[in-house]
Amino acid sequence: MEVKVVARDNAGVISLIGDLDYQSYKELETAFNTSFGQGRSPIVIDIADVPHIDSVGLGTITKLWKAASQQGVTLALANPRKNVRSMIKLVNLDGRIQLADTVEDAL
């Protein structure tokens, strides 16, 4: 997985390219911790280029959401593909984490 972290005003935008699964979740955690540690809010994870997400990826997003929420930081997911959005909804993660059609909508 390729991960890009960009600061936009006070927000942190993390763009993921590739599957979010048991082989790549640590890369997302590292990027999140960088943005979180810099006091970025909101933090937006752009998943437009994530073709697949497994239970470990979903668990990682849940863990990051909890960490952010405890500190009053908003975490949002942007640009989910149809199949990824279905997985997010299947585990009721969409009730806790904002899903946006674009990064701009999430910001």
ZIZIBEL-V287910 format. One record per pair of residues at least 4 apart in sequence whose ideal C-beta (glycine too) atoms are under 6 Angstrom apart, sorted by sequence separation. I is the first residue (numbers start at 1). J is the second residue. D is the distance in Angstrom with one decimal. If there is no record, write none. Layout:
i=I j=J d=D
i=I j=J d=D
This chain:
i=20 j=24 d=6.0
i=32 j=36 d=5.7
i=33 j=37 d=5.7
i=53 j=57 d=4.1
i=65 j=69 d=6.0
i=80 j=84 d=4.5
i=93 j=97 d=5.6
i=101 j=105 d=5.4
i=8 j=13 d=5.5
i=35 j=40 d=4.3
i=68 j=73 d=4.0
i=80 j=85 d=4.2
i=88 j=93 d=4.7
i=89 j=94 d=5.0
i=94 j=99 d=5.3
i=100 j=105 d=3.9
i=88 j=94 d=5.3
i=100 j=106 d=3.7
i=6 j=13 d=4.8
i=68 j=75 d=4.3
i=35 j=43 d=5.1
i=5 j=14 d=5.4
i=65 j=75 d=4.9
i=4 j=15 d=4.4
i=3 j=16 d=5.9
i=2 j=17 d=4.1
i=1 j=18 d=3.7
i=14 j=31 d=4.7
i=77 j=97 d=5.8
i=75 j=97 d=6.0
i=76 j=98 d=4.0
i=77 j=99 d=5.4
i=78 j=100 d=4.7
i=1 j=24 d=3.7
i=12 j=35 d=3.1
i=3 j=27 d=4.9
i=76 j=100 d=5.6
i=78 j=103 d=4.6
i=1 j=27 d=5.3
i=5 j=31 d=5.0
i=3 j=31 d=4.7
i=12 j=40 d=3.3
i=78 j=106 d=4.5
i=5 j=34 d=5.8
i=11 j=40 d=5.9
i=20 j=50 d=5.2
i=47 j=77 d=5.7
i=76 j=106 d=3.9
i=11 j=42 d=5.3
i=12 j=43 d=4.6
i=13 j=44 d=4.9
i=14 j=45 d=4.9
i=15 j=46 d=4.3
i=16 j=47 d=5.6
i=25 j=56 d=5.3
i=48 j=79 d=3.4
i=53 j=84 d=5.2
i=17 j=49 d=4.2
i=25 j=57 d=5.8
i=28 j=60 d=5.8
i=32 j=64 d=5.0
i=41 j=73 d=4.5
i=42 j=74 d=3.7
i=43 j=75 d=5.2
i=44 j=76 d=4.9
i=45 j=77 d=5.3
i=46 j=78 d=4.8
i=47 j=79 d=6.0
i=65 j=97 d=5.2
i=19 j=52 d=4.4
i=20 j=53 d=4.6
i=21 j=54 d=4.3
i=46 j=79 d=5.6
i=47 j=80 d=5.3
i=58 j=91 d=5.6
i=16 j=50 d=5.2
i=22 j=56 d=4.2
i=42 j=76 d=5.8
i=44 j=78 d=5.3
i=50 j=84 d=5.8
i=53 j=87 d=5.5
i=21 j=56 d=5.8
i=25 j=60 d=4.3
i=21 j=57 d=5.3
i=20 j=57 d=3.5
i=46 j=103 d=5.3
i=44 j=103 d=5.5
i=44 j=106 d=4.4
i=13 j=103 d=5.8
i=11 j=107 d=5.5
